[in-house]
Structure formats: C-alpha cells, structure tokens
C-alpha cells in the first residue's frame, strides 16, 4: 500500500512513545518537527502531539504548551 518504512512518523514512534506528550492521547497522534524544518527527521526534532496540541503550537496558544514541549525535548536529548 502507501506505507513507507522510513518516514518521519515511523522514526518518531521508534524513539518516542506513540502518545501526545501533553495530554497522553494515544489514538490520533501527529508528529511535530520542533525546529519546523520538515526535512530534519532526527529523533530529537520529532515531538508526538495530538492534533489539538499540535494546533496550539502553530497558533497564538503556543505559550500554553511551550514549556512542556521544550522540557520534553531537553529530557529526550539528555537521554
């Protein structure tokens, strides 16, 4: 079918649990590119977010989740 083995989504969920880091939604999970460069598929750049929280990031509501996203990424990079 249309499934590709090596995509940013498969990379993300290989390294991160498939759930939103803000609310633990695990049914519909999107992948946010932290640096907003959709060609940078380094696992440290991929953040699992539900559609709602992904919209928060790309709207005027980013401030509501920014600290949590930044901390999640920092913790992931530190290992």
Secondary structure, 3 states (H helix, E strand, C coil): CCCCCCCHHHHHHHHCCCCCCCCCCCCCCEEEECCCCCCCCCHHHEEEECHHHHHHHCCCCHHHCHHHHHHHHHHHHHC
